[in-house]
């Protein structure tokens, strides 16, 4: 039994079959679609709307050919001792082993107006279709709240659709907290070069309908929405708001099963093989806080490639093999036409050191306790490849 149809869930089923697993496999998902890629939703798919069929990770025939049943339903409770999964509506499914790959839920900031019509999140295929539909229907001014990768990618992708875009963030530069201010300044330059207006170092305090048709908020008269910030600047008028304010792991099922939870991460505690505190339950992807042999400590990551690695590990184990998660976490992000590559443990650094390269490329080395704990590159693939090795070895940063 696999709960969740993201990369971790599907890869568990794929690897289990590839490794010779012959047991019944049911993939339970609340998403109405077959498993699909999420990274393009903020990039090419949002910009062009093309290649929808290419988003799907496997054709429909693959599931029947590999005896993987897909059940479109929301799981609401898990009893690991009884081997029973309860679905919304009252149906129950039995299992010998269960993999929780429930992913994350996009956050809506706790401010007035966060639930208004026209205030959207961007996590699923339906979310991307809803946003693109608003733009094609005439939305010409967008405010993106948050300067994480979802926010930056979406802001850059909305500009070619003809939207005036303002990105609002409490950070002094996009991704400064995660990647450092030097890298953040580069990203800010890319966004501004694409025509995105940056409104940084401020927090959104309210989303609202314009109080009076006679008012002309920043962005022009006739705005459907207004965004108010705590720095006292005039309200930003817009037609649509995209919330890129982060995500929270979906832990409800794990809690219902009484699994050990790391409340600080937060996430489900697992060993290096992704097995949880109950011997019949594994966890993968965004919700897993797993021991990592190379890092020497438990890690929780939210990256596509690591979700795949989790699925391979679990699928191999369930098919009777031996495997553990021991790759260096990392991901790629494309902002407009520029690509960032990151390999890092992801749980903090003390110093960052940026090295500029000809043609606008750069490398940022992240260091803690004298060791390289992360490398971020743009146009410097050799540094990226070498950096992954240094992170894995706990070696000093290159100078």
N, C-alpha and C positions, 0 to 999 in steps of 0.2 A: 504494500500500500504506500503510495506517494501522495502527499498533500501539498499541492502547489505545482504550477505549470511553467515556472520560470526556468532559467538555465540549469539550476541545481536539480530541480525535480525531473526535468526531461532527461538530463545527462545520467541521472541515476538509473532510469529505465533503460536508456540506450546501452550504457555500459553493462548493466546486469545481463541483458540479452547477448551482447557481444562476447561477454566473458562466459557464456554458456548457461546462464541462469534459466531454469525451465518452469519456475513457479508462476502462478497467476499474478499479473501486475495490473493494478488499477491506479490511475492517476486522477485525483480529485481536484477540481479547480473551480473557483467561483467566477473566473473569467469566462465570458461566453465564447471565446475564440480558442482554437488550438494553439499550442505554444508558439510564441513569436519573439522576434528580436525587439528589445526595448531601446538600445542605443540610437538607432536611426530616427526614433520618434521625435527627438529634439533637433535633428539635423536634416538629412536629405528628405525624409518623409514629410516633415513639417514644411520644408521649403517648397517641395514640388508635388507632394501627394502621389508621386509615381512609385512603382515598384511594390505595391501593397502585397501582391502574392509572394514576392521575394522575402517579405518579413517573416514568413512562417518557417519555423526551424525544420519541420518535416512535412511532407505532403500528407493529406488525409489517409491515403492508402498505406502509409508506413505503419500506422498504429494497428490496423488490422493484420497486416503482414507480419508484425512482430508480436502479436497477441498482447497489445497494451490497450486496455479499456480506458477511455476517457469519460469521466463522470462530471458533468457540469453542475456542480452543487456547492453550497457553502457548508463546510465542516464547522460544527459548533461545540463539540465535546469529544474528548479522547479518554478512553479507559484502557491503559496499557496492560493491566493485569488480566482483564477479560478479553483483550484483543478486539476491541470494538470502537468504531468511529461513528459518531452520531452526526447526521446531516440535518440541515434546516428542513423542517417539514416532518421530521420524525423517523426517516429511514435510517437504518444502521448498516454498517459494513464491517465484516470481520477481517482480521489479518493475523499473520504470524510475526511479521515485522513491519514497522511503519517508519517512513521517512518524512519528517516535517521540513518543508521547504516553502514556508508561507510568505517569505519576503517581507517587504516594508510597506507602510502606509504613508502617503504624503501628508505633511502637517499643514494645518491651517492655523496661522498665528492667533493667539487669544485677544483679538481686537474686535471692536464693533464692526459689523459689516462683512466679516470674513465669509459668510454664507450667502451673500447677495448673488442674485443672478448676474452672470458676467464675470464673476470671480472664480477662476478655474485653477485646477491643479493639472500637472502634466506627468503622468506615470504610466498610463495604459494606452493601448491602441485607441480605445474609445475616447480617452482624454485628448489625444492628438487630433482625432477627427473632429471633436467638438471645437477645439481652438481654431483649427484650420477653417472649419465651417464658418465660424464667426468672422474671420478675416475675409473670406470670400463673399460673405453676405454684406460686407461694407464696413467692418471695424477698421479704422485707420489710425487709431492711437492706442498703444498698449503700454501698460506699466508692468514690469517684471519685478517682483519682490524677492530679493535674495540673490547673492552673487556666488553661489556654489556652481558646480558644473551644469546642472540642469538650467539654472537661471541664465548663465552666460551663453550656453549653447542655444537656448530658446530665443534670447534677445537677438543674437546674431542671425538666427534663421528667420525671424519675423521681419527684419529689415528688407530683404529681397522681395517680400510679399507686398511691399508698399506701405508698411506700417511705420509711423513715427514711434520710436521705442524709448522709454525711460526706464533705466534699471535703478532700483532703490535698494540700498544695503546698509547695514550698520557697520560693515567693515570699512577700513580706510582705503582699501584696494581690493578688487575681486580676488577671492581665495587667499587673502593674506594670512588668515589664521592657519590654514592647512599647508600652504606652500611657501609662505613668507612674503613680505612686502615687495621685495625686488621682483619676484615673479608676478606678483599682483599688478605692479606698474606696467609690465609688459602686456598683460591681459587687458588692463584698462586702455592702453594705447590701441590694441586691436579693436576693442569694442567702439571706442570713439572714432577710429578710422573707418569703421563700418557705418557710422552715423548714429550710434546708440548714445543717448544722453545719460550720463552717470550722475546719480544723486547719492553720494556716499557719506558714511559717518553719521547716519541718521536712522531712526527706527520709525516704522509705520505705526501710527496711533489709531487710525480709523479709516475705514472704507465706507463710503456713503453715496447716496444719490445727491445730486446738486440740490442744495436747499432752495434755490430760486433760479428760475430760467433767466432772470436778468443778470445773474452773476456770470462773470467770464473767468473761470479758473485758468491757471496755467495749462496750456494745451488747447485753449479756445473755448468759445461758447458752444453750447449744445452737447456737452459731454454727458455720457450715460452714467459715468462714475467719477468719483473724486477720491484721491489718495491724500490723506493728511499725515504729516510727519512731525516728529518732536523737535525739529530745529526751527520751527516758526516760519518756514517758507510758505508761500501761497500753495493752496491745494493744487494737485496735479490732476488735470482733467484727462479722461481717457474713455475708450469704448469697451475695453476688456482689461482685466487684471490677471496676470499669471503668477501664481504663488510657487516660488521655488525656495521655500523656507525650510527645507530639510525633510527627513523621513523618520519614522519610528518603526522598529521591528514589530511584526505581528506576533505577539507572544500569548495570545489568549488560549490557544489550544494547548500549548506547552504548560501553561499555568493550570488549566483544567486537568491535565494529566499528573500534576504534582511533580513535574521535573525540576531539577535543580536549576535555578536562575541566577545568573550574575547580575545583580541589580545595578551595579556601577556601569556596566558596558552600554546598555543592558542587553542580555541575550541568554540563550540556553547553553549551559556548561556542557562541553563535550571533551572527550579525549582526542588524541591526534587522528584517530580513525573516524571521528565525528559521531561516536556513540555517546548517548546522553547518560544521565544517572539511572535510567531504566534500561535493562539489557535488550529490550525489544524495540527501542526507539532510537533513531538517529535524527540529527538536525543538520541542515545544510543552508548555505547562502547567508543572507543578511541576518538571520536570527541566531546563527551559531557563534558561540565564543569557545573556540577550540584550541587545545594545546598545540603549539607549533614547535617541533623539535629543533629547528634551526634558530628560531627567535629565543627559545628557552622560556617562553611565557605564553599564556593564552592570548589569542587575538580575535577580534571581530572585524570583518571587512565587508564592504558593500559593493564589491566589484564583480563584473560579469565573468571575467576569466577565472576568478577564485571560486565563484559559484559552480562553474564547470568542473574545476578541480575537486571541489567537495563531492559533486555527483559521481565523478569517476572513482573517487576513493570509496564511497559507499556502495556503488554498484559492483565494484570488484569484490568487496568484502562479502556482500550478500550472495554473490555467486560462488563463494567458497574460497576466494583468493585472500591475499594479504596486502593491505595498502594503508597509507596514512597521508595526510595533507602536509606537504613539506616544501611547496614552492613559495618563492617570494611574491607577496601580493603586489598587484599593480593593475593599471588600466590605461587606456588612451582616451583622450577627449579632443574633439574637433570643434573649434570655435570659429565659425565662418569658414575660411579656407586654410586655417592653421591648425596643426595637430600638436598636442602635448602628450608626452609619454611619461608615466610615473611608475617607479618601482620603489616600494617603501614598506616598512613594517606598519606604518600608519598609526602608531600610538605615541607620537610626539618626538620632538627633536629640540636641541638646545641652540644650535647655531646653523645658519644657512649661508652659503657662499655661492654667489652667481658668477659664472664665467661666460663672457660674451664671445660669440663666434661670428666670422664674416657672414654677411648676407642676412643678418637678423636672427640667426640661431643663438641659442644659449643653453647652458647647463646650470642647474642649481643643485648643489650638494647639501644634503642635510646630515648633521652630525650630532651624536650624543655620546658622552663618555669616551670621546676620542675615536669612535667608530662611525662608519658610514651607515646610516639607518634609512637613507632614501636618496633617490636621484630623480630629478625632473628634467626633461629635455624637450627642446624644440629644434628640429633640424640638426640633431647631433646624435644619430643612431649609435655610433661607436661608443659614445659616453653612456648611452642607455644600456647597451649590452654589457659593457664593463661594469657599470654601476650595479646592475643586478648581481653580478658575481661578488662585488665588494660587500653589498648588503648581506648576501647569504653567508659570506665568510666572517662578517663582523670586522672587516679590515678598515684601516684608516681611509679618510676621504682623500681623493686625488687632489694634488695642488698644482 
